[in-house]
Amino acid sequence: MAKIAIIGASIGGLIAASILRDKNHDVTIFEKSNKPSGLYSKVLTPFGEQELGMHVIYANKFQLDHLLKICGENSFTIKTGPHVDLGSSYAFGKLNTNSVYPDIRGTIFFEKILNELTSQVFFSLKQENNLEFFLKNRFGVCATNLIHRPLIKKIWSSELHELTSNAIHCFMDLRRLVVADKKQTDIYKDNILLDQVIANPDQLNPYSSVYSGRYGVFLNGKFDINSNIMQWCLNKDVKINFNQDIQISNHGFKIEEKYIECDFDAFIISAPLHNIYKIKDLEYRSLSIYYVKTKNNLPKKFYYTYVHDTQFKSIRVVNYSAYNFDNDKNKENVIAVEVLHEKLYVPSELEIVQELECMFPDLKIVECYKFPNSLEIVKPTIKNALKIDEIEIEVKQNSSKSIYFAGMRTDKGIFFSHQTIGVSNAAALDCSRRFD
């Protein structure tokens, strides 16, 4: 039996713990806060307890089984097929409730972009970790310059050549464009290359099966998953220590002044590395969430809206009522707005309300509340990626123990629970194999 330490009681860290306990390893979790589940938690607002953003996890069957064991069979509503991820897009002054991708039909540059896309002269198998190179080879020069460049600048406040290729799907999925009606799109999608870049204009009527083997796991607001998690830890003899601010340096892992490396055979770090290692000169964006009380609900046909309009500061509008499968009264007439911004330039509540009124003219807004705490998000720049890679290598080289990094890394497209659980899953399985 190996002794494994998991740093961070996020959903990813908990899944790693469950996998390792099933393999009969001794597991101890260290958590900086006073409760489990990380960002997958609720916060108190003037409109009742609300989710911290949008609570959905995309999981395969193996991960889902572990989630249900940890959090309880009744903690979630499970969706499959197109209902895993129903989104919408606001771009070029109009709302498209049938796709999460920018709809360029009717724009002045539509024909030029479509001609470049369908000619496929730009497609290349060459891989390079540079977003500008990646986009031009995927979409062509026109779409890159007119669609992606301003949108990426809005999200990350960086130039394309400064960012890694995985920045294309952190916080806003920009891997496809809506360019035609359903009939014509299906013709395009017969081409294996075009299928990767042209979006289905009717998400409930996909070209082929979608999210096969993948589940949308939505939180049931009637249950306290944290109490279920604590009961699971007790039943499975998983030790979980709260208020433990673990720091890592070149000298090892320590809590306060005590080094703990000799107490364990391996470490899985499910927390973002920059939270536990003082990495100098990283560039950040701040993520703030605004909760808005309304008199009426948004249409229930989409869970969220990506704000592709570069004139707006909002990144995503979360439509709580659309996935209120458990009839949680607190979710009625409340939406959340997520904004990425510079730390010192926080959008006002009035700005957010005005943006919502433009996007949803029929929405009757009563009150807006900004959650006081913002989260620092490491920008997915090549410069940041190199620094974090360097630290990960140093930490591994300076330790005789097996160390896995499974926390959020925007430069690799790993962000929040629905991405980190996959990395934590892989880390736990590999860790277990080492000690079998």
N, C-alpha and C positions, 0 to 999 in steps of 0.2 A: 504494500500500500504506500503510494507516494503522498507526500504532504504538499498540497498546492495552495498558493496564495492568489486570490483574485482581488485586484485593486479596482474598486468601483462596483457598487451594487445596482448598476443599470440593468435594463432588460437583457442586454448582451452578456453582462457579467453573470447574471442569474442563470441564463441558459448554459453558459460554460460550466457553472457549478453543478447544474442538474446532470449534464452529460458525464462529468467526472465522478459524481456520486454513484451514478449507474454503473460506472466501471470500478466501483469500490475504493476510490481514492479519498483521502482525507482532505477536506476543503475548508478553508477559512477565507471569509470575505472581509475586506476592509473598506469602509465607506466614510467619506469626509463629512456628509451631512448626518441628520438624525433619523433618516428613514430610507427605505429601499426604493427601487424603480426609477431613480434618476430623473430625467426630464419627463418621463412618462408618469406624471403626477398632476394633482389638481392644486389650484391656487384660489385664494379668497379674493373676490371682487365685490363691488357694490351690487352686482347682479347675481350673487350667490357663488358657490364654488364652480369654477370653470376649468376645463382642460388647459394645460399649458401649451397653447397652439392647437394642433390637430392630432388626436390619438388614434393612429392606425399603424399596424405593423404588417409588413408584407413578409410572409413566412412560407416555407415549404412544409410538407407533412411532418417531417422529423422535428423541425423547430416548433411547429404548432403543438405537437404532442407534449413537448417539454413545457411550453407556455401554459398549457392547460393543467399540467401537473403542478406547476409552481404557483399559478395565480388562481386556480379553481375553475371547474368546468363551466360555472355560470358567470364568469367575469367578462366574457367576450361575446360579441355577435360575429359570426364567421360568414364572409361573402366569397363567392367564386366567380369565374368568368369575367365579363365586362364590369360587373358590380364591385369588383375588387377596388377599382380606382376610377370613379366618375368625377371628372373635372371639367372646368370651363376656362375660357380665355377672354381677357379684355385687351384688344389691340386695335390701333388705328381708329379709336373712337366708337368701337362697337363690341358688343358682348356676343360671344359664340358659346352657347351652352352645350355644344355637341363634341367639343374637343379641348384638350389641354394645351394644344399647340397653336402657335400664331397662325391666323388665317389671313393669307396675303391676297386672296381674291378681291378684286375691285381696287387694289392699290395701283398707283401710277407706275410702279416698278414690277408689277405682276408678270407681264409677258416676258420681260428680260430675264427674270429669275427662273421662270418655268423653262424657257429655252435653254438656259445653262444647265438646269437640273436634268432635263430629258436628253440632252446631248451626251451627258456623262463623260465629257472629255477631261474633266478634272479629277475623276475618280482615280485613286492610287492605293496600292497595297502597302506603300511605304509608311512606316509608323514613326512618329516623332512626338515627343512630349512637349508640344508647343501648340497652344490653342488656335492661333491664327493659321498655322500650317494645316492643322486638323480640319478646321472649318472650311477652308478654301478647297481642300481635297474632297470634302463631303458635300458641300452645297454650291461651290463656285464662288467667284469673286463678288458678284453683285449681292447675293443673299448675305454673304459674310459682312460686307461693308454697310449694307442698308438695314439689315435685320439684326444680326447677331452682335455686331460691334457696339451699337448704342445700348442694346439690352445688357450685355455683359458689363459695360461701363457703369450702367445704372446699378447693377447688383454688387459688383466688386470694386468699383472705382479704380480700375486698372486697365491697361491696354492689353489687347489680345496676346501679343507676343510675350507678355510678362507672366501669363497664366499657363497652368498645365492643361492638357487636353481634357482632363476629367472635370474641369470647371463647367463644362457644358451642361451637366446634369446635377449640379449642387444647388438646391433651393428652387430651381426652375428648370424643368426639362425642356431643352431646346434642340433635341436630337432630330426633330422632324418639323415639316411645315405643311399646312393645309393648302393645297393648290388647285383642287378640282372637286366636282360633285362626286357622289358615291360611285356612280357607274363608271366614270372616267378613272377615278382613283383605283378601282379594282383592276382596270386594264394596266395601269402603271405598276401596280403591285405584283403583277405576273413577272415583272423583271426583278430579280433578286437584289440588285443594287438599289433600284428605286424604292423597293419595299422598305429599305433602311432609312430613307430620308423623307418620304412622302407620307403624311399622316392620313388616317382614316377620318373623313369628315362626319361620320356617324358612329360614335363610340359604342352605342348599344347594338350596332349591326356590323361587327368587325368583318374584315376580309377573310380571316381564318381564326382558329381558336386563339384566345389570348389568356395570358396568365395561367397557362396549363401547369398544373402541379403547384400553383402558388395561391395563397389564401390572403384575403384582406381581413385582418383581425382588429375589430373595433371594440373599444372599451365600453363595458356596460356600467353606466354611471350609478346604478343602484347598489353596486357592491364595492367594498373597500379592498382593493387588491393587496394593499400593503399588509393588512392583517392576515390575509391568506398566505402571503409570502412568508411572513414570520412564522406562521403555523407550519408551513412546508419546511422551513429551515429547522424547526424543532423536530419534526417527524423524521427528517432525513439526516439529522445530526450534522447539519451544515452550520458552522460557527460564523456568526456575522457580527462584526464589531463596528459600531457607529462612532461618529465624531473622531475618527482616526485620520488625521491629516498626514498621510504618508508622503514623504519627499524622496526624490531620487537624485543622486549626484554620481560623480565618477567613483565615489567610495561605497556606493550601494544604496539599499533601501533602508529608510529609518523613520521611526515615529518619535517625534520630539528628538531626543538625543540617543535613542536606543536603535541600534542596527538590528534588523530582523532577518537578514539574508540567510544566516546559518540555520534558521528555524524551518526552512522550507526547501523543497527539492526543485520547485519551479514557480514562476510567476506569470500570471496572465493579467495584462494591464488593460482593462476595459475603459478606463478613464482617458480622456485626451491627454497626451503626453505633456503638453505645455501647462497643464494644471498641476503637475507633480514634479516637473523639472523646470528650473528657471532658465528658459531659453532666451537669450538676449536678442533684441531687435527684430522680433517677429512683427509682421504687419497684421492688423486686425480690422474687422468690421464689427459693429454692434448690432445685435438682433433685439428689437423691441417688439412687444405685443400690446395692441390696443384692443380693448373689449368695448363693443358697441351695443347698447340696448336699443331695440327698435319696437315699433308698434305692430309690425307685420313681419312675416318670414320671407326669406329669399325662396325662389323656386326649389323644390326638393329633388330636382333631377340632377343636381351636381353637388359634390361634397365641398368643393373649393373652387376658387378662381385664381389663375395665374394672371397677374397684372403685367401684360407685355407692353403696355403703353409707357414710353420712356418719360412722358411728362409727369407721371405720378411717382410718388415715393413708395407707395405700397408695393409689396412683392407678392403677397398671397392673401386672399380673403377666405377665411374658413367659415363654412356654412354649417353650423352645428345642427340646425334643425333637420338637415338632409340625412344625416346618419344617426338621428336620435331614435334608434331602433328600440330602445328600452323605455321610451316615453319619459325621459328625465325632464322634469318641469323647468329645471334651471337652464336647459339648452334652448328652450322656446324663446324666440325673439332676441337671441343674443348671437352675435357673430364676432369673430376675432380677425384682426388685421396684423399681419407680420411685416416688419420693415427692417431692412438692412441699411445702416447709415454710419457715418463717421461718429466717433464717440462724443465729440463736442457739439455736433449739429443734430439734435434730436427733433424730429418733426413734431409740431404741436398737434394737440387733439383736434383743433379746428381744421387744420390741413387734412387730416385723415377723414374727418366727416365730409369735407367738401369733395374729396376724391370719391368717396362712397356715393355721394349724391349724383355725381357725374356718371359713375358706372351703373348705378341702379336707381334711375329716376323715380321709380315707384316706391322705393324704400322710405319708410317714415322713421327717422332717427330721433330718439328721445335723449340719449346721453352717451358720452364717450369717456372711457377711463383708460389711462395708460398704466399698465402694470409697472411699478416703480423700478424693478430690477431688470437690467438688460444683460444679455449673454454675449461674451466676447467670442467671436468666431474667427479662427485663423484664415486669412485670405489664401486661396489656392494658387499662390504664385510659385513660380519655379524657384525663386530665391528662398521662400519659406520651406518648400519641399526639401531642398538641399540641406537646410539647417536641421530639419527634423530627422531626415535620413542619417545625417552625421551623428546626432545624439543617440538615435536608436543603435547604431553600430557601436558607438563608444560604450553604451550601457551593456550591451551583450558581450563585448570584448573584455570588459572589466569585471565580469561575473563568471563564476564557475557553474552557475545554475542555468536551466533552460528558461528563457524569457520570451514572451509573446506580446506583441503590441496589437491590441484589438479595439482601440478607441477611435473617436471621430478624427478623420483626416480628409478635409475637403479637397486637398490636392490629388487624392486618390479616388474621389467620388464616394467616400465613406462618411456619411453624416447621419446622426440620429439613429434611433432604434432599428428602423427597418433596413438599415445598411449594416450597422455594427453587429447585429445578431449573426449575420452570415460569417463575419470575420471571427467572432467569438466562438461560433460553432466549429469552424475549421481549426482554430487554435486549441480548443479542448480535445478534439479528436486526435490531433497530432501529438499533443502533450501526453495523452493517455497511451498512445502507441509507444512512446519513448520508455514508458515504465512497465509495459506489459511483459 
